[in-house]
Amino acid sequence: MTTKHAQRVEDFTNANLILIFVNLIWVFVAIWSAWGLGPVVILAVGLNHLITRLEFAKRRRAIGADNPPKV
């Protein structure tokens, strides 16, 4: 039986971030052209809030604040 080691794969993080940015821009432009700037601003603020909440949840999980010790 032969063992096959996993090969190193390329890091596509930058490419994925650029694609997310491009998609976000065209969605914002489409919403702006259909309903105006107000809904775009509301959506942007909502996305910013969700990203911030995700960051705080990751930090809490990293330090173990989600599972306090039982007394």
C-alpha positions in Angstrom: 0.0 0.0 0.0 1.4 3.3 -1.0 0.9 6.5 0.9 0.2 9.6 -1.1 1.0 12.9 0.5 -1.3 15.9 -0.2 0.2 18.3 -2.6 0.4 22.0 -1.9 -2.3 24.0 -3.6 -2.3 27.6 -4.7 -3.8 30.3 -2.5 -6.7 31.9 -4.3 -7.7 34.2 -1.5 -6.8 37.4 -3.4 -8.7 36.3 -6.5 -11.7 35.4 -4.5 -11.7 38.7 -2.6 -11.5 40.6 -5.9 -14.4 38.6 -7.4 -16.5 39.3 -4.2 -15.7 43.0 -4.6 -16.7 43.0 -8.3 -19.9 41.2 -7.6 -20.8 43.5 -4.8 -20.2 46.5 -6.9 -22.4 45.4 -9.8 -25.2 44.4 -7.3 -25.0 47.8 -5.7 -25.1 49.5 -9.1 -28.1 47.4 -10.2 -30.0 48.3 -6.9 -29.0 51.9 -7.3 -30.3 52.1 -10.8 -33.6 50.4 -9.8 -34.4 52.0 -6.5 -31.9 54.8 -5.8 -29.1 55.4 -3.4 -31.1 54.9 -0.2 -31.4 51.1 -0.4 -27.8 50.8 -1.4 -26.7 52.7 1.7 -29.0 50.6 3.9 -27.7 47.4 2.4 -24.1 48.5 2.9 -24.7 49.4 6.5 -26.4 46.1 7.1 -23.5 44.2 5.5 -21.0 46.1 7.6 -22.9 45.3 10.7 -23.1 41.6 9.9 -19.3 41.5 9.1 -18.6 43.2 12.5 -20.8 40.7 14.3 -19.0 37.8 12.6 -15.6 39.2 13.7 -16.7 39.6 17.3 -18.1 36.0 17.3 -14.8 34.7 15.9 -12.9 36.6 18.6 -15.1 35.3 21.4 -14.7 31.7 20.1 -10.9 32.1 19.8 -10.6 33.2 23.5 -13.2 30.7 24.7 -15.6 33.3 26.0 -18.6 31.3 24.6 -18.1 28.5 27.0 -17.5 29.8 30.5 -16.3 27.4 33.1 -19.0 25.7 35.2 -18.9 26.2 38.9 
